[in-house]
């Protein structure tokens, strides 16, 4: 399994002043040489920051210590440390640290093949990092690259190479934001291995040897992983001799630098299989036995990692047994009383059910009766309101008709008066009287405007309904329709509109065509229904 913690530092120490905390500097110097001493110095460093109540540095030091525990395969203490750091980060609302801790917990879960939980923690870390990416800090893009790398690694280890390649592309994109000119040899190592999966063995080995040259100078402890990957590519290629050489080199570096101890187990297992395949059963047995011993030490029931988990399981088991005993005793007491009260319960339940049924029936009957009464009252009220509205409308229309007829009668009277004056003009001043008549006589236009204003006030939706159903109707058509609705005669229409009797008949004929009425259809009834 690929140990991610070595790929990128869990926290950066460039910000720290080692002069004020010399323990931290010593811890960093000794972590790959003498892990036990390094652990002691980390604890002293944490004590200093706890005294100063420096939460940020406490979190970073606990993370660094947990990181070191994971390197020496003490996953139990690593797990405890990360959870302690997570509680502090959550309390201090330190999202950056929370994301890094989630990522580390993901790797710890993956070592126990709890891949669903591992992926869940990796995604928690990725989600937090993406929320902070808008700040456009280089550090955030570094963390983004780490998050993608973790998920890439998990998929690659579990042979889901399709998804591994997707996250490899994401790693490259994130890394470009950090430094577009330099390679990340951690990412290049993964890319080279995926080339081997695609059977591009020579290309893969070329890339991995370039990566090997880089880490020989920058971080020789990382050669534990690189030599393992090279050995595995040779194994896939079928070159078992070279495969054995690089697997053995990986074991040598693991013992020398005391880092990436989980690779020791993986290397022993694969060497046992290779030696068995080549007929070297002695070495096969040796490596198989070493793998079994190491696995028991790290993951077995007697290991300190598993003891941590088994202690929790044992406490959980004891607690569950206590709960079961309490439940059992309670159940016995319940059974002792159940027999004596069973009949009473049955009677009570029966009475309750019967009461509920009777009550429900009466309630439903009452609701229906009330609903019918309300419905009938509402219908009667609506009928009365409708009748009242019709009566009011008819009354107003009658008043409107009367008013219009009065206008017509006034205009007709004035016209007759004009004729009489014209016939007797010798005895009167015609010009003076005509001027007086003009002041009291309305024009057809003003008469119509006065009528239309009153008509619209009474019949508010008449015009809008007509226009909606028959948008081709003109202004004259609308006027004729309004007068027909009030049962005006053709003669009265002509007088009010100031047009000829024949024009009224022509307009009525056009309306019938626009309404598409048959010969037997009555125009007045049709308009009255609108």
ChimeraX attribute file (.defattr): number of C-alpha atoms within 10 A of each C-alpha:
attribute: neighborCount
match mode: 1-to-1
recipient: residues
	/A:1	20
	/A:2	21
	/A:3	21
	/A:4	18
	/A:5	18
	/A:6	17
	/A:7	16
	/A:8	13
	/A:9	13
	/A:10	20
	/A:11	16
	/A:12	10
	/A:13	15
	/A:14	7
	/A:15	7
	/A:16	12
	/A:17	11
	/A:18	13
	/A:19	9
	/A:20	9
	/A:21	15
	/A:22	13
	/A:23	20
	/A:24	24
	/A:25	18
	/A:26	18
	/A:27	25
	/A:28	19
	/A:29	13
	/A:30	15
	/A:31	24
	/A:32	18
	/A:33	14
	/A:34	13
	/A:35	22
	/A:36	15
	/A:37	13
	/A:38	23
	/A:39	21
	/A:40	14
	/A:41	22
	/A:42	24
	/A:43	16
	/A:44	18
	/A:45	22
	/A:46	23
	/A:47	14
	/A:48	18
	/A:49	17
	/A:50	13
	/A:51	9
	/A:52	11
	/A:53	11
	/A:54	12
	/A:55	18
	/A:56	15
	/A:57	19
	/A:58	22
	/A:59	26
	/A:60	20
	/A:61	25
	/A:62	23
	/A:63	25
	/A:64	25
	/A:65	27
	/A:66	28
	/A:67	25
	/A:68	26
	/A:69	21
	/A:70	24
	/A:71	22
	/A:72	19
	/A:73	22
	/A:74	20
	/A:75	25
	/A:76	20
	/A:77	19
	/A:78	26
	/A:79	21
	/A:80	14
	/A:81	21
	/A:82	25
	/A:83	19
	/A:84	16
	/A:85	23
	/A:86	24
	/A:87	13
	/A:88	18
	/A:89	22
	/A:90	12
	/A:91	10
	/A:92	11
	/A:93	11
	/A:94	15
	/A:95	17
	/A:96	16
	/A:97	23
	/A:98	24
	/A:99	23
	/A:100	27
	/A:101	29
	/A:102	24
	/A:103	28
	/A:104	27
	/A:105	22
	/A:106	26
	/A:107	29
	/A:108	23
	/A:109	18
	/A:110	20
	/A:111	17
	/A:112	11
	/A:113	13
	/A:114	13
	/A:115	18
	/A:116	12
	/A:117	16
	/A:118	25
	/A:119	21
	/A:120	15
	/A:121	22
	/A:122	27
	/A:123	20
	/A:124	19
	/A:125	28
	/A:126	23
	/A:127	14
	/A:128	18
	/A:129	24
	/A:130	15
	/A:131	11
	/A:132	15
	/A:133	15
	/A:134	9
	/A:135	11
	/A:136	10
	/A:137	12
	/A:138	14
	/A:139	13
	/A:140	21
	/A:141	24
	/A:142	19
	/A:143	24
	/A:144	25
	/A:145	26
	/A:146	27
	/A:147	28
	/A:148	23
	/A:149	25
	/A:150	28
	/A:151	23
	/A:152	25
	/A:153	23
	/A:154	24
	/A:155	19
	/A:156	22
	/A:157	14
	/A:158	12
	/A:159	12
	/A:160	13
	/A:161	18
	/A:162	12
	/A:163	14
	/A:164	24
	/A:165	17
	/A:166	12
	/A:167	22
	/A:168	22
	/A:169	16
	/A:170	17
	/A:171	23
	/A:172	18
	/A:173	15
	/A:174	21
	/A:175	23
	/A:176	16
	/A:177	15
	/A:178	16
	/A:179	13
	/A:180	11
	/A:181	8
	/A:182	9
	/A:183	12
	/A:184	15
	/A:185	17
	/A:186	17
	/A:187	20
	/A:188	18
	/A:189	23
	/A:190	22
	/A:191	19
	/A:192	25
	/A:193	23
	/A:194	21
	/A:195	18
	/A:196	21
	/A:197	17
	/A:198	11
	/A:199	14
	/A:200	15
	/A:201	19
	/A:202	15
	/A:203	13
	/A:204	25
	/A:205	21
	/A:206	13
	/A:207	20
	/A:208	24
	/A:209	16
	/A:210	13
	/A:211	20
	/A:212	22
	/A:213	12
	/A:214	14
	/A:215	17
	/A:216	12
	/A:217	8
	/A:218	10
	/A:219	11
	/A:220	16
	/A:221	21
	/A:222	22
	/A:223	24
	/A:224	28
	/A:225	26
	/A:226	24
	/A:227	23
	/A:228	26
	/A:229	25
	/A:230	28
	/A:231	28
	/A:232	23
	/A:233	29
	/A:234	24
	/A:235	18
	/A:236	15
	/A:237	16
	/A:238	11
	/A:239	13
	/A:240	20
	/A:241	14
	/A:242	16
	/A:243	24
	/A:244	21
	/A:245	15
	/A:246	23
	/A:247	28
	/A:248	20
	/A:249	16
	/A:250	27
	/A:251	22
	/A:252	15
	/A:253	20
	/A:254	21
	/A:255	14
	/A:256	14
	/A:257	19
	/A:258	18
	/A:259	26
	/A:260	27
	/A:261	21
	/A:262	20
	/A:263	20
	/A:264	26
	/A:265	21
	/A:266	17
	/A:267	25
	/A:268	23
	/A:269	18
	/A:270	22
	/A:271	24
	/A:272	22
	/A:273	18
	/A:274	20
	/A:275	21
	/A:276	16
	/A:277	12
	/A:278	11
	/A:279	11
	/A:280	13
	/A:281	15
	/A:282	12
	/A:283	16
	/A:284	22
	/A:285	16
	/A:286	15
	/A:287	21
	/A:288	22
	/A:289	15
	/A:290	17
	/A:291	21
	/A:292	16
	/A:293	14
	/A:294	18
	/A:295	16
	/A:296	14
	/A:297	16
	/A:298	22
	/A:299	19
	/A:300	15
	/A:301	14
	/A:302	13
	/A:303	18
	/A:304	18
	/A:305	20
	/A:306	19
	/A:307	16
	/A:308	17
	/A:309	13
	/A:310	16
	/A:311	11
	/A:312	12
	/A:313	12
	/A:314	12
	/A:315	11
	/A:316	12
	/A:317	13
	/A:318	12
	/A:319	12
	/A:320	12
	/A:321	12
	/A:322	12
	/A:323	11
	/A:324	12
	/A:325	12
	/A:326	11
	/A:327	11
	/A:328	12
	/A:329	10
	/A:330	11
	/A:331	11
	/A:332	11
	/A:333	10
	/A:334	11
	/A:335	10
	/A:336	10
	/A:337	10
	/A:338	12
	/A:339	10
	/A:340	10
	/A:341	10
	/A:342	11
	/A:343	11
	/A:344	11
	/A:345	12
	/A:346	11
	/A:347	11
	/A:348	12
	/A:349	12
	/A:350	12
	/A:351	12
	/A:352	12
	/A:353	12
	/A:354	12
	/A:355	12
	/A:356	12
	/A:357	12
	/A:358	12
	/A:359	12
	/A:360	12
	/A:361	12
	/A:362	12
	/A:363	12
	/A:364	12
	/A:365	12
	/A:366	12
	/A:367	12
	/A:368	12
	/A:369	12
	/A:370	12
	/A:371	12
	/A:372	12
	/A:373	12
	/A:374	12
	/A:375	12
	/A:376	12
	/A:377	12
	/A:378	12
	/A:379	12
	/A:380	12
	/A:381	12
	/A:382	12
	/A:383	12
	/A:384	12
	/A:385	12
	/A:386	12
	/A:387	12
	/A:388	12
	/A:389	12
	/A:390	12
	/A:391	12
	/A:392	13
	/A:393	14
	/A:394	14
	/A:395	13
	/A:396	17
	/A:397	19
	/A:398	14
	/A:399	13
	/A:400	18
	/A:401	18
	/A:402	12
	/A:403	15
	/A:404	23
	/A:405	17
	/A:406	12
	/A:407	21
	/A:408	21
	/A:409	15
	/A:410	15
	/A:411	20
	/A:412	14
	/A:413	13
	/A:414	17
	/A:415	14
	/A:416	12
	/A:417	15
	/A:418	16
	/A:419	12
	/A:420	11
	/A:421	17
	/A:422	13
	/A:423	10
	/A:424	12
	/A:425	12
	/A:426	9
	/A:427	8
	/A:428	11
	/A:429	11
	/A:430	15
	/A:431	10
	/A:432	9
	/A:433	13
	/A:434	15
	/A:435	10
	/A:436	11
	/A:437	15
	/A:438	11
	/A:439	8
	/A:440	11
	/A:441	17
	/A:442	15
	/A:443	14
	/A:444	18
	/A:445	12
	/A:446	13
	/A:447	19
	/A:448	18
	/A:449	12
	/A:450	14
	/A:451	19
	/A:452	16
	/A:453	10
	/A:454	18
	/A:455	19
	/A:456	13
	/A:457	10
	/A:458	17
	/A:459	13
	/A:460	11
	/A:461	11
	/A:462	17
	/A:463	15
	/A:464	11
	/A:465	12
	/A:466	16
	/A:467	13
	/A:468	10
	/A:469	11
	/A:470	12
	/A:471	10
	/A:472	11
	/A:473	17
	/A:474	10
	/A:475	9
	/A:476	12
	/A:477	15
	/A:478	16
	/A:479	16
	/A:480	19
	/A:481	23
	/A:482	21
	/A:483	23
	/A:484	20
	/A:485	18
	/A:486	17
	/A:487	17
	/A:488	18
	/A:489	11
	/A:490	19
	/A:491	14
	/A:492	18
	/A:493	24
	/A:494	20
	/A:495	20
	/A:496	24
	/A:497	20
	/A:498	14
	/A:499	13
	/A:500	14
	/A:501	14
	/A:502	12
	/A:503	13
	/A:504	20
	/A:505	15
	/A:506	11
	/A:507	16
	/A:508	18
	/A:509	12
	/A:510	14
	/A:511	18
	/A:512	16
	/A:513	11
	/A:514	13
	/A:515	14
	/A:516	10
	/A:517	13
	/A:518	10
	/A:519	8
	/A:520	6
	/A:521	11
	/A:522	11
	/A:523	19
	/A:524	15
	/A:525	12
	/A:526	14
	/A:527	17
	/A:528	13
	/A:529	7
	/A:530	12
